[in-house]
């Protein structure tokens, strides 16, 4: 089965289960609404759930640790595994803040239609789903902005655990250069194997331009 066929099958299964959910919950559409219009309106919820499939657990986990992110309601969180990206041997789908905002806006517009007034809990949970996508989009944008700010620093911070190693150097009697005098004093005050986190502003008298030339961390 090709990838396009797998996508259609997964999407169809999502659509069938969404229709079952709406029917079982008593969420109905006006009798005068055509089948095509009903399909389009139902497709809004289907497309939203299909888009986040593969990342639902990620959003839920973030919501548990970040109060700014709202969780996905349980009835919608179970729509997971229809888009089986592992079986397709594809990379995990990536969510974008912009697409999340678009999905959230479309879902909000549907929820505010007059016919949803009798949807009860489905309407409430649909609103919560839209809020969840919107808050996660805001979280992604904030994280991206912070990352860009860190990368634009003269000396971008790096994780110590990923950038630490031990080198044994032979003692030398050569005089310490004046620009490294502060670093020499700081090192001399340490106990054996005690860590010094180098700060160019504290441990060096070099200017930013000179530090760049000397390639200090």
Biotite code that builds the C-alpha atoms (Angstrom):
import biotite.structure as struc

atoms = struc.array([
    struc.Atom([0.000, 0.000, 0.000], chain_id="A", res_id=1, res_name="UNK", atom_name="CA", element="C"),
    struc.Atom([1.464, 3.396, -0.994], chain_id="A", res_id=2, res_name="UNK", atom_name="CA", element="C"),
    struc.Atom([1.843, 6.356, 1.343], chain_id="A", res_id=3, res_name="UNK", atom_name="CA", element="C"),
    struc.Atom([-1.058, 8.233, -0.238], chain_id="A", res_id=4, res_name="UNK", atom_name="CA", element="C"),
    struc.Atom([-3.292, 5.169, 0.191], chain_id="A", res_id=5, res_name="UNK", atom_name="CA", element="C"),
    struc.Atom([-2.183, 4.827, 3.819], chain_id="A", res_id=6, res_name="UNK", atom_name="CA", element="C"),
    struc.Atom([-2.950, 8.501, 4.414], chain_id="A", res_id=7, res_name="UNK", atom_name="CA", element="C"),
    struc.Atom([-6.436, 8.166, 2.905], chain_id="A", res_id=8, res_name="UNK", atom_name="CA", element="C"),
    struc.Atom([-7.095, 5.045, 4.979], chain_id="A", res_id=9, res_name="UNK", atom_name="CA", element="C"),
    struc.Atom([-5.908, 6.668, 8.220], chain_id="A", res_id=10, res_name="UNK", atom_name="CA", element="C"),
    struc.Atom([-7.836, 9.846, 7.496], chain_id="A", res_id=11, res_name="UNK", atom_name="CA", element="C"),
    struc.Atom([-10.974, 7.847, 6.669], chain_id="A", res_id=12, res_name="UNK", atom_name="CA", element="C"),
    struc.Atom([-10.691, 5.968, 9.955], chain_id="A", res_id=13, res_name="UNK", atom_name="CA", element="C"),
    struc.Atom([-10.355, 9.274, 11.780], chain_id="A", res_id=14, res_name="UNK", atom_name="CA", element="C"),
    struc.Atom([-13.404, 10.637, 9.953], chain_id="A", res_id=15, res_name="UNK", atom_name="CA", element="C"),
    struc.Atom([-15.469, 7.524, 10.750], chain_id="A", res_id=16, res_name="UNK", atom_name="CA", element="C"),
    struc.Atom([-14.603, 7.704, 14.441], chain_id="A", res_id=17, res_name="UNK", atom_name="CA", element="C"),
    struc.Atom([-15.296, 11.445, 14.595], chain_id="A", res_id=18, res_name="UNK", atom_name="CA", element="C"),
    struc.Atom([-18.730, 10.874, 13.035], chain_id="A", res_id=19, res_name="UNK", atom_name="CA", element="C"),
    struc.Atom([-19.397, 8.081, 15.537], chain_id="A", res_id=20, res_name="UNK", atom_name="CA", element="C"),
    struc.Atom([-18.336, 10.366, 18.384], chain_id="A", res_id=21, res_name="UNK", atom_name="CA", element="C"),
    struc.Atom([-20.650, 13.157, 17.236], chain_id="A", res_id=22, res_name="UNK", atom_name="CA", element="C"),
    struc.Atom([-23.576, 10.779, 16.703], chain_id="A", res_id=23, res_name="UNK", atom_name="CA", element="C"),
    struc.Atom([-23.150, 9.044, 20.065], chain_id="A", res_id=24, res_name="UNK", atom_name="CA", element="C"),
    struc.Atom([-22.887, 12.411, 21.797], chain_id="A", res_id=25, res_name="UNK", atom_name="CA", element="C"),
    struc.Atom([-26.057, 13.746, 20.187], chain_id="A", res_id=26, res_name="UNK", atom_name="CA", element="C"),
    struc.Atom([-24.198, 16.469, 18.302], chain_id="A", res_id=27, res_name="UNK", atom_name="CA", element="C"),
    struc.Atom([-26.383, 17.008, 15.249], chain_id="A", res_id=28, res_name="UNK", atom_name="CA", element="C"),
    struc.Atom([-26.481, 19.261, 12.197], chain_id="A", res_id=29, res_name="UNK", atom_name="CA", element="C"),
    struc.Atom([-29.532, 21.130, 10.817], chain_id="A", res_id=30, res_name="UNK", atom_name="CA", element="C"),
    struc.Atom([-31.755, 18.912, 8.665], chain_id="A", res_id=31, res_name="UNK", atom_name="CA", element="C"),
    struc.Atom([-31.656, 21.488, 5.880], chain_id="A", res_id=32, res_name="UNK", atom_name="CA", element="C"),
    struc.Atom([-27.851, 21.314, 5.692], chain_id="A", res_id=33, res_name="UNK", atom_name="CA", element="C"),
    struc.Atom([-26.673, 19.348, 2.645], chain_id="A", res_id=34, res_name="UNK", atom_name="CA", element="C"),
    struc.Atom([-24.520, 16.260, 3.022], chain_id="A", res_id=35, res_name="UNK", atom_name="CA", element="C"),
    struc.Atom([-21.605, 18.090, 1.416], chain_id="A", res_id=36, res_name="UNK", atom_name="CA", element="C"),
    struc.Atom([-21.840, 20.912, 3.952], chain_id="A", res_id=37, res_name="UNK", atom_name="CA", element="C"),
    struc.Atom([-22.073, 18.440, 6.827], chain_id="A", res_id=38, res_name="UNK", atom_name="CA", element="C"),
    struc.Atom([-18.999, 16.663, 5.472], chain_id="A", res_id=39, res_name="UNK", atom_name="CA", element="C"),
    struc.Atom([-17.104, 19.961, 5.242], chain_id="A", res_id=40, res_name="UNK", atom_name="CA", element="C"),
    struc.Atom([-18.014, 20.954, 8.793], chain_id="A", res_id=41, res_name="UNK", atom_name="CA", element="C"),
    struc.Atom([-17.139, 17.523, 10.178], chain_id="A", res_id=42, res_name="UNK", atom_name="CA", element="C"),
    struc.Atom([-13.905, 17.655, 8.168], chain_id="A", res_id=43, res_name="UNK", atom_name="CA", element="C"),
    struc.Atom([-12.752, 20.654, 10.207], chain_id="A", res_id=44, res_name="UNK", atom_name="CA", element="C"),
    struc.Atom([-12.563, 18.524, 13.342], chain_id="A", res_id=45, res_name="UNK", atom_name="CA", element="C"),
    struc.Atom([-11.168, 15.564, 11.404], chain_id="A", res_id=46, res_name="UNK", atom_name="CA", element="C"),
    struc.Atom([-8.380, 17.670, 9.847], chain_id="A", res_id=47, res_name="UNK", atom_name="CA", element="C"),
    struc.Atom([-7.483, 19.159, 13.213], chain_id="A", res_id=48, res_name="UNK", atom_name="CA", element="C"),
    struc.Atom([-7.172, 15.759, 14.881], chain_id="A", res_id=49, res_name="UNK", atom_name="CA", element="C"),
    struc.Atom([-5.272, 14.350, 11.896], chain_id="A", res_id=50, res_name="UNK", atom_name="CA", element="C"),
    struc.Atom([-2.818, 17.261, 11.995], chain_id="A", res_id=51, res_name="UNK", atom_name="CA", element="C"),
    struc.Atom([-1.849, 16.777, 15.654], chain_id="A", res_id=52, res_name="UNK", atom_name="CA", element="C"),
    struc.Atom([-1.837, 12.960, 15.429], chain_id="A", res_id=53, res_name="UNK", atom_name="CA", element="C"),
    struc.Atom([1.656, 11.843, 16.395], chain_id="A", res_id=54, res_name="UNK", atom_name="CA", element="C"),
    struc.Atom([2.171, 14.870, 18.653], chain_id="A", res_id=55, res_name="UNK", atom_name="CA", element="C"),
    struc.Atom([-0.769, 14.577, 21.029], chain_id="A", res_id=56, res_name="UNK", atom_name="CA", element="C"),
    struc.Atom([1.382, 13.054, 23.767], chain_id="A", res_id=57, res_name="UNK", atom_name="CA", element="C"),
    struc.Atom([3.931, 15.842, 23.277], chain_id="A", res_id=58, res_name="UNK", atom_name="CA", element="C"),
    struc.Atom([1.293, 18.519, 23.826], chain_id="A", res_id=59, res_name="UNK", atom_name="CA", element="C"),
    struc.Atom([-0.108, 16.682, 26.855], chain_id="A", res_id=60, res_name="UNK", atom_name="CA", element="C"),
    struc.Atom([3.358, 16.313, 28.371], chain_id="A", res_id=61, res_name="UNK", atom_name="CA", element="C"),
    struc.Atom([4.100, 19.997, 27.842], chain_id="A", res_id=62, res_name="UNK", atom_name="CA", element="C"),
    struc.Atom([0.761, 20.918, 29.420], chain_id="A", res_id=63, res_name="UNK", atom_name="CA", element="C"),
    struc.Atom([1.728, 18.926, 32.527], chain_id="A", res_id=64, res_name="UNK", atom_name="CA", element="C"),
    struc.Atom([4.901, 20.959, 32.983], chain_id="A", res_id=65, res_name="UNK", atom_name="CA", element="C"),
    struc.Atom([3.943, 24.372, 31.591], chain_id="A", res_id=66, res_name="UNK", atom_name="CA", element="C"),
    struc.Atom([0.910, 26.118, 33.048], chain_id="A", res_id=67, res_name="UNK", atom_name="CA", element="C"),
    struc.Atom([0.690, 28.308, 29.944], chain_id="A", res_id=68, res_name="UNK", atom_name="CA", element="C"),
    struc.Atom([-0.223, 25.298, 27.774], chain_id="A", res_id=69, res_name="UNK", atom_name="CA", element="C"),
    struc.Atom([-3.746, 23.875, 28.021], chain_id="A", res_id=70, res_name="UNK", atom_name="CA", element="C"),
    struc.Atom([-4.161, 20.087, 27.656], chain_id="A", res_id=71, res_name="UNK", atom_name="CA", element="C"),
    struc.Atom([-6.159, 18.384, 24.936], chain_id="A", res_id=72, res_name="UNK", atom_name="CA", element="C"),
    struc.Atom([-9.507, 17.078, 26.261], chain_id="A", res_id=73, res_name="UNK", atom_name="CA", element="C"),
    struc.Atom([-9.482, 13.323, 26.915], chain_id="A", res_id=74, res_name="UNK", atom_name="CA", element="C"),
    struc.Atom([-12.153, 12.520, 24.321], chain_id="A", res_id=75, res_name="UNK", atom_name="CA", element="C"),
    struc.Atom([-9.929, 14.031, 21.604], chain_id="A", res_id=76, res_name="UNK", atom_name="CA", element="C"),
    struc.Atom([-6.582, 12.926, 23.033], chain_id="A", res_id=77, res_name="UNK", atom_name="CA", element="C"),
    struc.Atom([-7.511, 9.334, 22.227], chain_id="A", res_id=78, res_name="UNK", atom_name="CA", element="C"),
    struc.Atom([-7.435, 10.151, 18.478], chain_id="A", res_id=79, res_name="UNK", atom_name="CA", element="C"),
    struc.Atom([-3.836, 9.035, 18.300], chain_id="A", res_id=80, res_name="UNK", atom_name="CA", element="C"),
    struc.Atom([-2.192, 6.455, 16.054], chain_id="A", res_id=81, res_name="UNK", atom_name="CA", element="C"),
    struc.Atom([-4.296, 6.936, 12.927], chain_id="A", res_id=82, res_name="UNK", atom_name="CA", element="C"),
    struc.Atom([-1.383, 8.661, 11.228], chain_id="A", res_id=83, res_name="UNK", atom_name="CA", element="C"),
    struc.Atom([1.092, 5.830, 11.797], chain_id="A", res_id=84, res_name="UNK", atom_name="CA", element="C"),
    struc.Atom([4.279, 7.606, 10.702], chain_id="A", res_id=85, res_name="UNK", atom_name="CA", element="C"),
    struc.Atom([6.503, 4.853, 12.117], chain_id="A", res_id=86, res_name="UNK", atom_name="CA", element="C"),
    struc.Atom([4.807, 2.221, 9.970], chain_id="A", res_id=87, res_name="UNK", atom_name="CA", element="C"),
    struc.Atom([5.287, 4.479, 6.957], chain_id="A", res_id=88, res_name="UNK", atom_name="CA", element="C"),
    struc.Atom([8.994, 4.752, 7.861], chain_id="A", res_id=89, res_name="UNK", atom_name="CA", element="C"),
    struc.Atom([8.702, 8.517, 7.989], chain_id="A", res_id=90, res_name="UNK", atom_name="CA", element="C"),
    struc.Atom([9.975, 11.093, 10.441], chain_id="A", res_id=91, res_name="UNK", atom_name="CA", element="C"),
    struc.Atom([7.696, 12.171, 13.263], chain_id="A", res_id=92, res_name="UNK", atom_name="CA", element="C"),
    struc.Atom([5.331, 14.928, 12.012], chain_id="A", res_id=93, res_name="UNK", atom_name="CA", element="C"),
    struc.Atom([6.455, 18.377, 13.118], chain_id="A", res_id=94, res_name="UNK", atom_name="CA", element="C"),
    struc.Atom([3.957, 20.962, 14.313], chain_id="A", res_id=95, res_name="UNK", atom_name="CA", element="C"),
    struc.Atom([4.390, 24.609, 13.412], chain_id="A", res_id=96, res_name="UNK", atom_name="CA", element="C"),
    struc.Atom([3.074, 27.520, 15.437], chain_id="A", res_id=97, res_name="UNK", atom_name="CA", element="C"),
    struc.Atom([1.447, 29.062, 12.366], chain_id="A", res_id=98, res_name="UNK", atom_name="CA", element="C"),
    struc.Atom([-0.396, 25.897, 11.342], chain_id="A", res_id=99, res_name="UNK", atom_name="CA", element="C"),
    struc.Atom([-1.558, 25.337, 14.904], chain_id="A", res_id=100, res_name="UNK", atom_name="CA", element="C"),
    struc.Atom([-2.949, 28.874, 14.966], chain_id="A", res_id=101, res_name="UNK", atom_name="CA", element="C"),
    struc.Atom([-4.754, 28.284, 11.658], chain_id="A", res_id=102, res_name="UNK", atom_name="CA", element="C"),
    struc.Atom([-6.277, 25.011, 12.891], chain_id="A", res_id=103, res_name="UNK", atom_name="CA", element="C"),
    struc.Atom([-7.324, 26.696, 16.125], chain_id="A", res_id=104, res_name="UNK", atom_name="CA", element="C"),
    struc.Atom([-8.939, 29.666, 14.316], chain_id="A", res_id=105, res_name="UNK", atom_name="CA", element="C"),
    struc.Atom([-10.883, 27.411, 11.921], chain_id="A", res_id=106, res_name="UNK", atom_name="CA", element="C"),
    struc.Atom([-12.072, 25.254, 14.813], chain_id="A", res_id=107, res_name="UNK", atom_name="CA", element="C"),
    struc.Atom([-13.182, 28.320, 16.785], chain_id="A", res_id=108, res_name="UNK", atom_name="CA", element="C"),
    struc.Atom([-15.198, 29.552, 13.796], chain_id="A", res_id=109, res_name="UNK", atom_name="CA", element="C"),
    struc.Atom([-16.957, 26.198, 13.508], chain_id="A", res_id=110, res_name="UNK", atom_name="CA", element="C"),
    struc.Atom([-17.725, 26.083, 17.226], chain_id="A", res_id=111, res_name="UNK", atom_name="CA", element="C"),
    struc.Atom([-19.361, 29.508, 17.036], chain_id="A", res_id=112, res_name="UNK", atom_name="CA", element="C"),
    struc.Atom([-21.825, 28.407, 14.358], chain_id="A", res_id=113, res_name="UNK", atom_name="CA", element="C"),
    struc.Atom([-25.468, 28.469, 15.590], chain_id="A", res_id=114, res_name="UNK", atom_name="CA", element="C"),
    struc.Atom([-25.968, 24.721, 15.099], chain_id="A", res_id=115, res_name="UNK", atom_name="CA", element="C"),
    struc.Atom([-23.342, 23.872, 17.741], chain_id="A", res_id=116, res_name="UNK", atom_name="CA", element="C"),
    struc.Atom([-25.417, 25.423, 20.524], chain_id="A", res_id=117, res_name="UNK", atom_name="CA", element="C"),
    struc.Atom([-26.987, 22.018, 21.267], chain_id="A", res_id=118, res_name="UNK", atom_name="CA", element="C"),
    struc.Atom([-23.705, 20.107, 21.190], chain_id="A", res_id=119, res_name="UNK", atom_name="CA", element="C"),
    struc.Atom([-23.231, 20.190, 24.970], chain_id="A", res_id=120, res_name="UNK", atom_name="CA", element="C"),
    struc.Atom([-19.940, 18.643, 26.138], chain_id="A", res_id=121, res_name="UNK", atom_name="CA", element="C"),
    struc.Atom([-18.714, 18.170, 22.570], chain_id="A", res_id=122, res_name="UNK", atom_name="CA", element="C"),
    struc.Atom([-18.896, 21.927, 22.044], chain_id="A", res_id=123, res_name="UNK", atom_name="CA", element="C"),
    struc.Atom([-17.109, 22.558, 25.355], chain_id="A", res_id=124, res_name="UNK", atom_name="CA", element="C"),
    struc.Atom([-14.345, 20.070, 24.580], chain_id="A", res_id=125, res_name="UNK", atom_name="CA", element="C"),
    struc.Atom([-13.992, 21.407, 21.039], chain_id="A", res_id=126, res_name="UNK", atom_name="CA", element="C"),
    struc.Atom([-13.419, 24.865, 22.497], chain_id="A", res_id=127, res_name="UNK", atom_name="CA", element="C"),
    struc.Atom([-10.823, 23.408, 24.870], chain_id="A", res_id=128, res_name="UNK", atom_name="CA", element="C"),
    struc.Atom([-9.128, 21.679, 21.939], chain_id="A", res_id=129, res_name="UNK", atom_name="CA", element="C"),
    struc.Atom([-8.912, 24.986, 20.047], chain_id="A", res_id=130, res_name="UNK", atom_name="CA", element="C"),
    struc.Atom([-7.498, 26.677, 23.164], chain_id="A", res_id=131, res_name="UNK", atom_name="CA", element="C"),
    struc.Atom([-4.957, 23.877, 23.568], chain_id="A", res_id=132, res_name="UNK", atom_name="CA", element="C"),
    struc.Atom([-3.672, 24.315, 20.017], chain_id="A", res_id=133, res_name="UNK", atom_name="CA", element="C"),
    struc.Atom([-3.535, 28.086, 20.417], chain_id="A", res_id=134, res_name="UNK", atom_name="CA", element="C"),
    struc.Atom([-1.586, 27.946, 23.698], chain_id="A", res_id=135, res_name="UNK", atom_name="CA", element="C"),
    struc.Atom([0.833, 25.374, 22.330], chain_id="A", res_id=136, res_name="UNK", atom_name="CA", element="C"),
    struc.Atom([1.400, 27.577, 19.280], chain_id="A", res_id=137, res_name="UNK", atom_name="CA", element="C"),
    struc.Atom([2.251, 30.461, 21.610], chain_id="A", res_id=138, res_name="UNK", atom_name="CA", element="C"),
    struc.Atom([4.641, 28.187, 23.518], chain_id="A", res_id=139, res_name="UNK", atom_name="CA", element="C"),
    struc.Atom([6.405, 27.157, 20.287], chain_id="A", res_id=140, res_name="UNK", atom_name="CA", element="C"),
    struc.Atom([6.782, 30.779, 19.173], chain_id="A", res_id=141, res_name="UNK", atom_name="CA", element="C"),
    struc.Atom([8.158, 31.800, 22.572], chain_id="A", res_id=142, res_name="UNK", atom_name="CA", element="C"),
    struc.Atom([10.636, 28.909, 22.571], chain_id="A", res_id=143, res_name="UNK", atom_name="CA", element="C"),
    struc.Atom([11.778, 29.816, 19.057], chain_id="A", res_id=144, res_name="UNK", atom_name="CA", element="C"),
    struc.Atom([12.252, 33.489, 19.990], chain_id="A", res_id=145, res_name="UNK", atom_name="CA", element="C"),
    struc.Atom([14.314, 32.551, 23.053], chain_id="A", res_id=146, res_name="UNK", atom_name="CA", element="C"),
    struc.Atom([16.473, 30.177, 21.020], chain_id="A", res_id=147, res_name="UNK", atom_name="CA", element="C"),
    struc.Atom([17.146, 32.848, 18.400], chain_id="A", res_id=148, res_name="UNK", atom_name="CA", element="C"),
    struc.Atom([18.064, 35.337, 21.126], chain_id="A", res_id=149, res_name="UNK", atom_name="CA", element="C"),
    struc.Atom([20.549, 32.870, 22.624], chain_id="A", res_id=150, res_name="UNK", atom_name="CA", element="C"),
    struc.Atom([22.094, 32.149, 19.233], chain_id="A", res_id=151, res_name="UNK", atom_name="CA", element="C"),
    struc.Atom([22.566, 35.865, 18.550], chain_id="A", res_id=152, res_name="UNK", atom_name="CA", element="C"),
    struc.Atom([24.666, 36.342, 21.686], chain_id="A", res_id=153, res_name="UNK", atom_name="CA", element="C"),
    struc.Atom([28.399, 36.852, 21.219], chain_id="A", res_id=154, res_name="UNK", atom_name="CA", element="C"),
    struc.Atom([28.994, 33.601, 23.072], chain_id="A", res_id=155, res_name="UNK", atom_name="CA", element="C"),
    struc.Atom([25.843, 31.464, 22.791], chain_id="A", res_id=156, res_name="UNK", atom_name="CA", element="C"),
    struc.Atom([25.293, 29.374, 25.950], chain_id="A", res_id=157, res_name="UNK", atom_name="CA", element="C"),
    struc.Atom([25.848, 25.654, 25.534], chain_id="A", res_id=158, res_name="UNK", atom_name="CA", element="C"),
    struc.Atom([24.782, 22.710, 27.658], chain_id="A", res_id=159, res_name="UNK", atom_name="CA", element="C"),
    struc.Atom([27.681, 21.848, 29.952], chain_id="A", res_id=160, res_name="UNK", atom_name="CA", element="C"),
    struc.Atom([26.881, 18.142, 29.879], chain_id="A", res_id=161, res_name="UNK", atom_name="CA", element="C"),
    struc.Atom([27.332, 18.137, 26.091], chain_id="A", res_id=162, res_name="UNK", atom_name="CA", element="C"),
    struc.Atom([30.405, 20.360, 25.983], chain_id="A", res_id=163, res_name="UNK", atom_name="CA", element="C"),
    struc.Atom([32.615, 19.272, 28.883], chain_id="A", res_id=164, res_name="UNK", atom_name="CA", element="C"),
    struc.Atom([35.758, 17.145, 28.844], chain_id="A", res_id=165, res_name="UNK", atom_name="CA", element="C"),
    struc.Atom([38.953, 16.651, 30.849], chain_id="A", res_id=166, res_name="UNK", atom_name="CA", element="C"),
    struc.Atom([42.415, 17.406, 29.517], chain_id="A", res_id=167, res_name="UNK", atom_name="CA", element="C"),
    struc.Atom([45.598, 16.791, 31.516], chain_id="A", res_id=168, res_name="UNK", atom_name="CA", element="C"),
    struc.Atom([48.229, 19.441, 30.838], chain_id="A", res_id=169, res_name="UNK", atom_name="CA", element="C"),
    struc.Atom([51.861, 19.386, 31.923], chain_id="A", res_id=170, res_name="UNK", atom_name="CA", element="C"),
    struc.Atom([52.905, 22.108, 34.351], chain_id="A", res_id=171, res_name="UNK", atom_name="CA", element="C"),
    struc.Atom([54.805, 24.975, 32.781], chain_id="A", res_id=172, res_name="UNK", atom_name="CA", element="C"),
    struc.Atom([57.061, 27.639, 34.229], chain_id="A", res_id=173, res_name="UNK", atom_name="CA", element="C"),
    struc.Atom([56.276, 30.118, 31.485], chain_id="A", res_id=174, res_name="UNK", atom_name="CA", element="C"),
    struc.Atom([54.877, 33.414, 32.764], chain_id="A", res_id=175, res_name="UNK", atom_name="CA", element="C"),
    struc.Atom([51.143, 33.946, 32.576], chain_id="A", res_id=176, res_name="UNK", atom_name="CA", element="C"),
    struc.Atom([50.089, 36.534, 30.064], chain_id="A", res_id=177, res_name="UNK", atom_name="CA", element="C"),
    struc.Atom([48.497, 39.618, 31.705], chain_id="A", res_id=178, res_name="UNK", atom_name="CA", element="C"),
    struc.Atom([45.165, 39.076, 29.962], chain_id="A", res_id=179, res_name="UNK", atom_name="CA", element="C"),
    struc.Atom([44.922, 35.625, 31.597], chain_id="A", res_id=180, res_name="UNK", atom_name="CA", element="C"),
    struc.Atom([45.981, 36.677, 35.085], chain_id="A", res_id=181, res_name="UNK", atom_name="CA", element="C"),
    struc.Atom([42.432, 36.624, 36.480], chain_id="A", res_id=182, res_name="UNK", atom_name="CA", element="C"),
    struc.Atom([41.875, 33.131, 35.104], chain_id="A", res_id=183, res_name="UNK", atom_name="CA", element="C"),
    struc.Atom([45.162, 31.948, 36.611], chain_id="A", res_id=184, res_name="UNK", atom_name="CA", element="C"),
    struc.Atom([44.175, 33.261, 40.050], chain_id="A", res_id=185, res_name="UNK", atom_name="CA", element="C"),
    struc.Atom([40.746, 31.662, 39.837], chain_id="A", res_id=186, res_name="UNK", atom_name="CA", element="C"),
    struc.Atom([42.224, 28.292, 38.853], chain_id="A", res_id=187, res_name="UNK", atom_name="CA", element="C"),
    struc.Atom([44.808, 28.444, 41.643], chain_id="A", res_id=188, res_name="UNK", atom_name="CA", element="C"),
    struc.Atom([42.034, 28.812, 44.224], chain_id="A", res_id=189, res_name="UNK", atom_name="CA", element="C"),
    struc.Atom([40.268, 25.611, 43.130], chain_id="A", res_id=190, res_name="UNK", atom_name="CA", element="C"),
    struc.Atom([40.602, 22.241, 44.804], chain_id="A", res_id=191, res_name="UNK", atom_name="CA", element="C"),
    struc.Atom([41.632, 19.231, 42.726], chain_id="A", res_id=192, res_name="UNK", atom_name="CA", element="C"),
    struc.Atom([38.965, 18.340, 40.135], chain_id="A", res_id=193, res_name="UNK", atom_name="CA", element="C"),
    struc.Atom([36.804, 21.261, 41.211], chain_id="A", res_id=194, res_name="UNK", atom_name="CA", element="C"),
    struc.Atom([34.998, 22.785, 38.219], chain_id="A", res_id=195, res_name="UNK", atom_name="CA", element="C"),
    struc.Atom([35.439, 26.323, 37.007], chain_id="A", res_id=196, res_name="UNK", atom_name="CA", element="C"),
    struc.Atom([32.760, 27.651, 34.680], chain_id="A", res_id=197, res_name="UNK", atom_name="CA", element="C"),
    struc.Atom([34.638, 30.086, 32.476], chain_id="A", res_id=198, res_name="UNK", atom_name="CA", element="C"),
    struc.Atom([33.114, 33.532, 32.081], chain_id="A", res_id=199, res_name="UNK", atom_name="CA", element="C"),
    struc.Atom([34.983, 35.742, 29.636], chain_id="A", res_id=200, res_name="UNK", atom_name="CA", element="C"),
    struc.Atom([33.663, 38.864, 31.376], chain_id="A", res_id=201, res_name="UNK", atom_name="CA", element="C"),
    struc.Atom([34.976, 37.726, 34.769], chain_id="A", res_id=202, res_name="UNK", atom_name="CA", element="C"),
    struc.Atom([38.088, 35.691, 33.996], chain_id="A", res_id=203, res_name="UNK", atom_name="CA", element="C"),
    struc.Atom([39.616, 37.691, 31.155], chain_id="A", res_id=204, res_name="UNK", atom_name="CA", element="C"),
    struc.Atom([40.693, 41.252, 30.434], chain_id="A", res_id=205, res_name="UNK", atom_name="CA", element="C"),
    struc.Atom([40.382, 40.760, 26.692], chain_id="A", res_id=206, res_name="UNK", atom_name="CA", element="C"),
    struc.Atom([37.938, 42.879, 24.722], chain_id="A", res_id=207, res_name="UNK", atom_name="CA", element="C"),
    struc.Atom([35.138, 41.050, 22.870], chain_id="A", res_id=208, res_name="UNK", atom_name="CA", element="C"),
    struc.Atom([37.060, 41.500, 19.613], chain_id="A", res_id=209, res_name="UNK", atom_name="CA", element="C"),
    struc.Atom([40.290, 40.198, 21.140], chain_id="A", res_id=210, res_name="UNK", atom_name="CA", element="C"),
    struc.Atom([38.490, 37.223, 22.709], chain_id="A", res_id=211, res_name="UNK", atom_name="CA", element="C"),
    struc.Atom([37.170, 36.331, 19.297], chain_id="A", res_id=212, res_name="UNK", atom_name="CA", element="C"),
    struc.Atom([40.682, 36.447, 17.857], chain_id="A", res_id=213, res_name="UNK", atom_name="CA", element="C"),
    struc.Atom([42.038, 34.320, 20.702], chain_id="A", res_id=214, res_name="UNK", atom_name="CA", element="C"),
    struc.Atom([39.061, 31.931, 20.307], chain_id="A", res_id=215, res_name="UNK", atom_name="CA", element="C"),
    struc.Atom([38.276, 31.780, 23.982], chain_id="A", res_id=216, res_name="UNK", atom_name="CA", element="C"),
    struc.Atom([35.145, 29.731, 24.880], chain_id="A", res_id=217, res_name="UNK", atom_name="CA", element="C"),
])
